[in-house]
Amino acid sequence: MGLLVSVSNLTTVPWNNDPTGQTIATLTDDTAVTFDMDAADGADGTAGAGGSDGTAGRTIDRAGTYEVEERAIELTMRRDGTQVGGPRGVAVDPDADDTWKVQGSGADETQTITVLVREPVEASGKPVRRPGVVFMHGAGFGTAYNSFGDMATTLASAGFVTAVIDKPVWSTSDVTRDYPASARVYDAAIDLLRGFENVDADKVGIYATSESTWISQYLLADDPDIAFQVLLSPMVFTPRRSLGFFISQDFALVGANDGYQSIVRRVFNADTALFGLTNFDLDLPESHAYAIPTLVAYGSKDVMTAQVEGVKHILLEAHRAGNWDVTVRSYPVANHVLRVGDEAETGTKFADQYVDDVTSWALGTVAGLTQTSERVAGDVIYQSIAVPDDLTPRRALTVYGAILHAGTLVLLVATALAWLAALWRHAAFRLRRANRGVRYPGLGFRHGFGNALITLAVTTIATLLLFASGLGQVIMGVVRLAWGAAPAEEPGVMWWSWPVIQIVCTLVVWAWSRVFARLIEVATERGILVWPPRAGSIRGVVSGAEPVLATTRFGRVLFWLTAAAMLHVLFFFAFWGLFVY
């Protein structure tokens, strides 16, 4: 118990959630974005994207002004940012759901990426130089055909040329994503738009959401000529801090026991670089990240982003870069992707006014108009806990945890195989006895050690399964919360399983102590634990003539293998804090 309690306390990571309940009061609940219309034709509060003189003038356009046509272009990009050949036109395939093609591996691997371009149909038939927008994907594996369709079409109908691309992933995964390389691909799509006859090269901006707001920082460092950016639920801080905040907050929101919440602290203090995962601690080029006109949009039901500290940080960095053109909007009831409802369900709509607000802001910004609406508007911006500033890679904790978990897994597999072998021996002997009358000797356990071993092993494994069940329910609750669903009214297993496991673990340790006490007594009776050992006592134990544990060698191996595996499970529990009372 002393060892287990010590491990639990030594692996505990301090975490300061203060200040809690931070807010930013908005100046109005009206999210509409308006501009000084004295500088433009018309008086309806919106700004235009194009003019008839071939430049991006100040005539008034709005969503639905133009018919929209689509065309698809293919780019083949290496991870080093170079392009293989030129862009190729392809047929539009609205049913495509996995259009990219990856060839090779390593730094020189290539990915063929579809760029789906939507552009307004000019009534005059003459090309007019329009502003452009390139859309940047959040987490996952979005394609040109299944992402941003509604927003890209709306902006195109208001006079923008928009481009949605397959997400650049190559052979990477969610945890090994190559953000600088991704930024170079998005920049290639921007350059593609800039080269169009109907695009004003000085007025191409980006629409970045969630994970891609890390990529956009690298993009702006490489290409400071990007005209504007819309940041949807931006992940302002490093992945370690952003994800640590998100998971810790959501564990609490779904009603998980404090014990399960402490798991987050251990996970996000892991030294992931030991396993080749370097994205946790990105060196983000923040000095360029907010130096251009920026619209930041949040939903009040977004449980993934630190909104209050995020807004403060964006404003601070923007002002340091000399940019005061930052607009913040907060939408009630909207989730992480500004949709209303559960993202697990299809057909969820954007929050009211969000599409109109983005369109109006983008139109006014590219037209160079002066904004007259409040810079910070909408619902009150709220943040439940602080962004964890003290998260650091803890190498010793990580090494110990890796060794412990690997050892536990190996021993559990070996133990399972050993018990399967025992069952096979049992079945084989029973068949042999039935056919030949051979008596089945069994495993040969003596002094009740066999029953004690089975009882304690089953209890420990059942406790491990209960732990997995509780943690699994927490994770599913967090996923549903991130999708926009409400947490369950009654937490259930994720709440009561932690104290139950703590009680059972204490009883298991006590029961194992009785087993080993009895083992010492029997060994002493056999003359093994006296000095000098009684003559012939060791030979009697080894041969099974005077057994301490079992008469068979297989039984003795099975006992110690199972005991070692169960001991590792207890230390596994200790590592995750189950012996902190």
N, C-alpha and C positions, 0 to 999 in steps of 0.2 A: 504494500500500500504506500509505503514511504517513497519507493522508486516511482510508482505510477503518479502519485500526487506531485512529486518533484518535476517529472517530465511535463505534466500538464501546465504547471506554473512557469517552467522555464521556456516553454514554447508559446506562452501567452504574449500577444503583441498589443501594446497600449494603443489606444485609438481615441482621439478627441473629437466628439461630434459637435462641440460648441463652436460658434453660436448656432442655436437651433431656431427654427421658425423665422428665417430672414425673409423680408419682403421689400419690394420696390413699389411704391404707390404710383400708378400711372396718372397722367394729367387729364385724361378723359377716357371714357369707355368706348368712344367712337373710334374704330380702327381705320376709317376711311383716310386715304392719302390724297391730299389736294395740293394744288400748286397755284402760283400767281398767274392768272390767266390773261393779265394785261400783256404778257409777253407771247401770247399765242392767240390764234384765231378761235373764237368761240367762247362760251362762258359756262360750260357744264362741269368744270372742275377736273377734267381729265386732260392729258397731254397727248400729243400725237407722235407718231414714230416716223413719218415720212413726208416728203413733199414732192410736188410735180416737177421740180427743177433738177431732179437727179441727185439731190443731197438730202440728208436727214433733217428736214425742215421742221416747222412747228405747226403744221396742220393738225387737226384733231382727229385722232383715230380712237377706236375702242374695241373691246372684244366683240367679234362677230362682224367687223367691218368688211373683212375679206373672206372669200372662199380660200380653202387651204388645199394645196396639193403636196403629195409626198413622193420622195425618191430615195433610193438607197444607194450608198457608196461603200465600197470595201477598202479598208486600209490594212496592210500587213505591217505590224510593228514589232521590232526587236525590243527586248527589255532595256537595252542601252539607249533607247530613244530614237534610233535610226529607223527609217522607213524602207521597206523592201519594195522597190518599184513605185509606181505612181498610183493614185486612187483609181478604182475601177467601178463603173456603174453596174448595179445588179438590179434584178427585178424585186419589187416590193413584195414581201411575203408576210401578210398580217398574222398568219397562223404559226409563224416560226417562234419557237420558245428556247432554242439553244443553238444560236447561229455561229458562235465563234469556233475557230479551228486553231488548235495549238500544235506546233511542230517543234521537235527537239527538246532539249532541257538545258538548264543552266543559264548563264548570263546572255548567251547568244540565241536563246530560244525565241521563236516568233509566234505571234497570235494574229490571226486574220479577224478583223473587227468590222462589223457592219455599223455604218453611220446612217441613221434614218433622219433625213432632212425634211422638215415641213416648212413651207414658205407660202406667203400670200400670193394669190393670183391677181396680177395687176389688170385693172379694167382697161387701161389704155394699151396694154400689150407692150409698153416700153419698160425696160428695166429701171427701177428706182432703187437707189442705194438705201438699204434698210439696216437697222440694228440687228444684231444676232445674239443668240443665247445658246450656250452649250451646257447640257445637263450632266451632273456628276452623281454617281450612284452611292447609296448608303451601303450598309453591310449586306452580305449575301452574294448572289451571282446573277444580277439583273442583266437583261439583254436590251437591245434597241427596240424590240417589238413588245416587250411586256412591262416597260417602265415609262413613267412620266407622260403617258399618252394624252391625258386630259389637259394637263398644264401646258405641254408643248403645243398642242393644237390651239388652245385658247390664245396663247401669246402670238402664234402665227396668224391667227385671225385678226389680231390687233396690229399687225404690221411687222412682226419680227420674223427673222429667219432662224429657226431653231434646229438644233442637232442633238439627238439622243444616240449614244453609242453603246455597244456591248461593253460590259464592265471589263477593263483590262485586268486579267488575273494570271495568265500564263499557267505555271504549275504550282502557284502559291495557294495557300488556304487562308481562312479567316484570320488565323493567328500568325501567318508568315507573309502577309500581304506586303508587296513592294510599293510603298507609297511614293517615293521619288520617281520610280519608273512609271507608275500610274499617272503621275502629274505630267510626265512628258507625253503620254498618249493623249490626255485631254488637251494639252497644248497643241498637239498635231491636229486635233479636231477643230480647235480654235483657228489655227492657221488655214485649215481647209475652208472654213467659212469666210475668213478674211480675203481669200482669193476669189470668191464668187463675184460675178459682175454686179449682182443685185445686193451686195452687202457693203456697208460702210465699215472699213477695216478698223476705224478708230472707235467703233461703238459696239464691240462684241464683249458680252459679259458672261457670267457663269451663274448657274443655279445649283448649289451644292447642299446636300442633305446628310446629316448625321455623320457617318464614318468619313465621307468624302470631304468634310470640313477640316480634317487633318491633311488630306491630299491638297486641298485648295491653298493651304499655307505654303507648301512647296511650289505649287503652280505660280502663285503670285511672286514668289522669290525669283523664279526663273523668267517670268513674263510680267513685268510691272505695267505693261501697256493694256492689260485687261481693263475694260471701261467701268464695270460695276459688278456687284455680286449680291445674290440673294442667298442667305444662309438659313436653312431650315433646321431647327433644333441643333445648333452647332455644338460639337464636342470640343470645347475651347481648350481644355487642359490635356496633359499627356494621357495616353491610354491607361497607365497604371492608376493615375489619380481619377480620371473620368469614370473608368469601369469600377474602381474601388468605391467611389461615391454611389454610383448607380446600383450596384449589387447590394451594398450595405443598406442603403435606403429601402430598397425593395424587399429585402428580407424582413425588415421591420414592418413595412406596409402590409405584407401578406399575413402577418401575425405569427411569424416564426419565433420559436423560443430564443431567448438571448444566447443560449448555447450554440444554436445553429448560426446566429449572427456572428459569433466569434470566429467561426470557420473562415468568413470572408477576410478577416484581418490576417490570418495566417497565409491564405492563398495569395493575397495581394502584396505580401512582403516576400514572396518567393523570388529567388534570383533566377529568373527565366533565361538569362543569357547562358547559363550552364547547359541549357538544352537547345541552344541556337535560336531562341525566340527573343529577338532584340527589339521588337516593336513596342514593348511595354514602356520603354523609356526613350521615346523619340526626342531628338533635339529639334523642336519645332522652330522654324524661322519666323517668329512672331513679328519682327520689326516690319515686315512687308504685308502681313496677313490682313490688316484692316486699314490700309492706306488709300483705299478707293471707296467711292460711294457704296454704302452697305445697308442692306435691309436684313434685319434679324427677326425671325418669327418663331414663337413658341406656342405650345398648347398647354392649357392649365392642367390637363391630365397626363402630360408627358412626365413619366417617372424615370427617365433615363438621363436627363441633363441637369446640371447645376445652373439654374437659370439666373438667380440673383448674382452670384459670384461671376457667372459667365458674362452677363451684361456689363458689370463693373470692369471686368478685365478687357472686354472688347473696346469699351469706351476709353479706357486708359491707354491701350496700345494704339488706338486710332488717333487720339489726341497727340500722343508722342510722335506719330508719323505726320502730324499736321493736317489730319482729316477730321472735319467736324460734321461731315455729311453721313451720319449714322442714324437710321430709323429703326425703332424697336416696336414690335407688335406682339401682343399676348392675346390668344383666343380662348374663350371659355369652352370647356367640355372637349376640346380637341386633344388628340393624343400625340405621340412622338412624331408622326408624319403628317400632322395637322388634319387628320381625318377624324370624323365623328363616328364613334362606335368601336366595335371589336375588329381588329385587323385580321383575326382568324376567319371572319366572314367576308365574303366577296361583295363587291359593289359599294363599299363604304365611301361616303362623299367627303370632300373637303369641308372644313369649318366654314360657316357662313361668312361671306365677304372676303375670305382669304384670297381666292383667285382674283377677285376684282381689285383688291388692295395691291397685290403683287403686280398686276397688269398696270394699274395707275401709277405706281411708284416707278416701274421700269420705263414707262412712256415719258413721264415727267423728267426722269433722270437723264435719259439719252437726249431729250430735247433741251437740256440745260436750263430748265425752269427753276424758280425759287419755290421751295416747299413752304406751304402756309399751314399745314396741319401739324399737330403736336408730334414731336419726335418720339415720345414714349407714350403709347396709348393701348387701350384694351383692358383686359382683366388684370387684377393685381398680380404681380410677378412674385412667386413664392418659392422658397427652398427650405426643405425640412431640416437638413443637417448640413454641416460644413463640408467642403471638399477636403479630403484628408491630405494634409501637407506633409505628414511625417511618414509616408510610405516609402520605404527604402528596400533595396534588395538585401536580404539577410542570407548570406552564403552558408553559414554554419547550420542554420535552421533548415535551409533547402537541402543540403547534403544529407543531414540526418533523416529528414523526411523521405527523401528519395530512397535511401538505403533501407529504411524501415518498411516502406510500402512495397519495395521490390522483394525484400525478404519475406514479408507476410504473404504476398501473392504466391511466391515459389513454394513456401511451406504449406499453404492451403491447397495448392494443386497437388503437391506430393502426398499430403494427407488424404485427399480425396481418392487419389490413385491407389494408395495403400489400403483404404477401406474397401474399394472396389475389388482389389486383389483378395482381401479377406472374404468378401462375399463369394467370389469365384471359388476360393478354396473350400468354403462351406458347401457350396452347391456341388462341387466335384466330389467331396468326401461323402455327401449324402447319396449321390448316384452310385459311388463305389460301394458304399455300405449296402445299398439296396440290391446291387448285383452280386456282391461277393461276401456280404456279411462283415465288412470291415467297420470297426468302431471309429466314429468321428472324434478326434481328440480335441477339436476346437482350438481356440487361441491359447488355452491353458492359463487364463488369468486366475490368480489366487487372492484370498483375503479381501474380496469385494472390489478389487481395483478395476476390474472390467466394467462393472455396472457404474462405478463412480466416473470412469473415463467417458463412457457413452453419455451419461447424464450431463456432465459438465460440457462436453463438446457440443452436444445438441443445444444446450442452453446458450452457450457463447455464440454459436452460429446463428441461432434465432435472434439474439440481441443484435448481431451484425446486420441481419436482414431488416430488423426494425429500424436501425439507424439509416440504412439505405432507403427504406420506405419513407421515413420522415424527411430526409434530405431531398429525395425525389419529389415529394409533394411540395416542398419549398420551391424547388427549381421550376416545377410546372406552374406554380402560382405566380412566380416572377415572370415567366414567359407570357402567361395570360395577361398579367398586369401591363407588361410592355406593349402588348397588342391592343390595349385599351379596355380590357374587361375589368370589372370591379372585383376586388378581393372577396373571398368567401366570408360569410358572416361568422362562421365558426371555423377556426383554424384546423382543428382536428389533430391528426397524428403529428403534424409539425410542431405542435405545442406540447402535448403531454408525453411524447415519446422520449424527449431528452431526460426529464427527471426519472422516468421509468428505467431507461438504460443506465443511468447513474446508480440507481438502487440495485439493479440486477448485477452490474459490474462489481459492486461492493460485495454482494453475496457470493458471486463467483470466485472472487479473490479469497474470501473466507473459506469457501468450500475447498478450493485448491490447497489452502494451507492445511486443512484437516487431512486431505489425501497425502500430502507430503509428510505431515507429522506421523501418520500411520505407516508410511513408507520407511521413515527413520526408525520407528519402533521395530518393525519386522526385520530390517537390515541389522539392527543391533542384536536382536534375538538370534539371527543367523551367524553372528560373530564377525560381520564385515566391518562395522563401525567401531570396533575396539582396537586398541593397539597393544601388541601386534595383532593382526587379524587371526582369528582362530584357524588352526590348521585345516585345510581342505574346504573352508567356507566359500572362498571365491570360486573354486572348481565346482562346488555343489550348486552355486547360483548359476554359473555359466552353463552347466550341463542340464540344469532344470531339476536335479535331484532334490535340492533344497531351495525352491524358488522364493524370491522376494516379490516379484511382480507376476511372472508367468512361467509356466514350464517350457514354453516354446520360444525360440529365438525370435520368430516372427511376431509373436505377441509382445515381447519386450521392445522390439523396434517400433511397432505400431504405437505403443504407449508413449514412448519418448518423442516420436515424431508428432503425434497428436498434441501432446503437452506443449511442445515447442511452438506449434502453430497457434494454439490457443493463447499462449503467453504473448506472441507477437500481435494477436488481435487485441489483447488488453493494452499493449503499448501503442497500438494504432489508435484505440480510443483515447489514450492518454495524450497522444500528440494533438488530437483535435479538441482537447479541453474537457473531456468527460469526467476527469478526476479533479476539476476545480469546483469546490463546494461553496 
